[in-house]
Amino acid sequence: MPAPVKFSEKFYRTFGHDIVDELADWLGNMDLTYRTELRDLNDRNVARFESVLGRRIGEVRTEFRQEIGKARAELQREIGELRSEMKAGFAELESRLGMRLIRWMFLFWTGTTVTMLGVLLAILRIG
């Protein structure tokens, strides 16, 4: 709704009420026209901005997903390397511990056998 245009009484007396009212109507209509055109222009600009923004957000999402995919592949590769290193390390540890365990078992059974033979010989000599 256009804002009512008000002129001074001197303006009305100089040009007459009919002409001043016609001028006021014309100015009000011009104001309404310009406001409507400005609103339409703003609506088109907003629509264009939203379109560009939507497209750019789509591009950023695609780039982000690609980067996440690359990071995921790199992480999986590094995890695979770590697993291989851990398997090799555990295998080496297992072989070292296995050799030590065999050595200690040999010492234990040798000591036990010697002790048992000593006890058996002692019993046979006493008896």
C-alpha positions as CSV (number, residue, x, y, z in Angstrom):
1,M,0.0,0.0,0.0
2,P,1.6,3.3,-1.0
3,A,2.2,5.9,1.6
4,P,-0.2,8.9,1.3
5,V,1.6,11.9,-0.1
6,K,0.9,15.2,1.7
7,F,1.6,18.6,0.3
8,S,1.4,22.0,2.0
9,E,-1.7,24.1,1.7
10,K,0.2,26.7,-0.3
11,F,1.0,24.0,-2.8
12,Y,-2.7,23.1,-3.1
13,R,-3.7,26.7,-3.5
14,T,-1.0,27.3,-6.1
15,F,-1.7,24.3,-8.4
16,G,-5.3,23.4,-7.4
17,H,-6.7,20.4,-5.5
18,D,-7.3,18.3,-8.7
19,I,-3.8,18.6,-10.0
20,V,-2.1,18.1,-6.6
21,D,-4.3,15.0,-5.9
22,E,-3.5,13.6,-9.3
23,L,0.2,14.2,-8.6
24,A,-0.1,12.5,-5.2
25,D,-1.9,9.5,-6.8
26,W,0.8,9.4,-9.6
27,L,3.6,9.5,-7.0
28,G,1.9,6.9,-4.8
29,N,1.5,4.6,-7.9
30,M,5.2,5.1,-8.8
31,D,6.2,4.3,-5.3
32,L,4.1,1.1,-5.4
33,T,5.5,0.2,-8.8
34,Y,9.1,0.7,-7.7
35,R,8.5,-1.2,-4.5
36,T,6.9,-4.1,-6.4
37,E,9.8,-4.2,-8.9
38,L,12.3,-4.0,-6.1
39,R,10.6,-6.9,-4.3
40,D,10.6,-9.0,-7.5
41,L,14.3,-8.2,-8.1
42,N,15.1,-9.2,-4.6
43,D,13.1,-12.4,-4.9
44,R,15.0,-13.3,-8.1
45,N,18.3,-12.4,-6.5
46,V,17.5,-14.6,-3.5
47,A,16.4,-17.5,-5.7
48,R,19.7,-17.1,-7.7
49,F,21.7,-17.0,-4.5
50,E,20.0,-20.0,-3.1
51,S,20.7,-21.9,-6.4
52,V,24.3,-21.0,-6.4
53,L,24.6,-21.7,-2.7
54,G,22.9,-25.1,-3.2
55,R,25.3,-26.0,-6.0
56,R,28.3,-24.9,-4.1
57,I,27.2,-26.9,-1.0
58,G,26.9,-29.9,-3.3
59,E,30.4,-29.3,-4.6
60,V,31.8,-29.0,-1.1
61,R,30.0,-32.1,0.0
62,T,31.5,-34.0,-2.9
63,E,35.0,-32.7,-2.2
64,F,34.5,-33.5,1.5
65,R,33.4,-37.1,0.7
66,Q,36.4,-37.5,-1.6
67,E,38.8,-36.3,1.1
68,I,37.2,-38.5,3.7
69,G,37.5,-41.4,1.3
70,K,41.2,-40.6,0.8
71,A,41.8,-40.3,4.5
72,R,39.9,-43.6,5.1
73,A,42.0,-45.4,2.5
74,E,45.2,-44.0,4.0
75,L,44.1,-45.0,7.5
76,Q,43.3,-48.5,6.3
77,R,46.7,-48.8,4.6
78,E,48.5,-47.6,7.8
79,I,46.4,-50.0,9.9
80,G,47.3,-52.8,7.5
81,E,51.0,-51.9,7.8
82,L,50.7,-51.8,11.6
83,R,49.0,-55.2,11.7
84,S,51.9,-56.6,9.6
85,E,54.5,-55.1,11.9
86,M,52.6,-56.4,14.9
87,K,52.4,-59.9,13.5
88,A,56.1,-59.9,12.7
89,G,56.9,-58.6,16.1
90,F,54.7,-61.1,17.9
91,A,56.1,-63.9,15.8
92,E,59.6,-62.9,16.7
93,L,58.6,-62.6,20.4
94,E,57.0,-66.0,20.3
95,S,60.1,-67.6,18.8
96,R,62.3,-66.0,21.4
97,L,60.0,-66.9,24.2
98,G,59.6,-70.4,22.8
99,M,63.4,-70.9,22.7
100,R,63.7,-69.6,26.3
101,L,60.9,-71.8,27.4
102,I,62.5,-74.9,25.8
103,R,65.8,-74.0,27.5
104,W,64.1,-73.6,30.9
105,M,62.2,-76.8,30.5
106,F,65.4,-78.6,29.6
107,L,67.1,-77.3,32.7
108,F,64.0,-78.1,34.9
109,W,63.7,-81.7,33.6
110,T,67.5,-82.2,33.7
111,G,67.6,-81.0,37.3
112,T,64.5,-83.1,38.2
113,T,66.0,-86.2,36.6
114,V,69.3,-85.8,38.3
115,T,67.6,-85.3,41.6
116,M,65.3,-88.3,41.2
117,L,68.3,-90.5,40.2
118,G,70.2,-89.2,43.2
119,V,67.3,-90.1,45.5
120,L,66.9,-93.5,43.8
121,L,70.6,-94.3,44.3
122,A,70.4,-93.2,47.9
123,I,67.4,-95.5,48.5
124,L,69.2,-98.4,46.8
125,R,72.4,-98.0,48.9
126,I,70.4,-97.7,52.1
127,G,68.3,-100.7,51.5
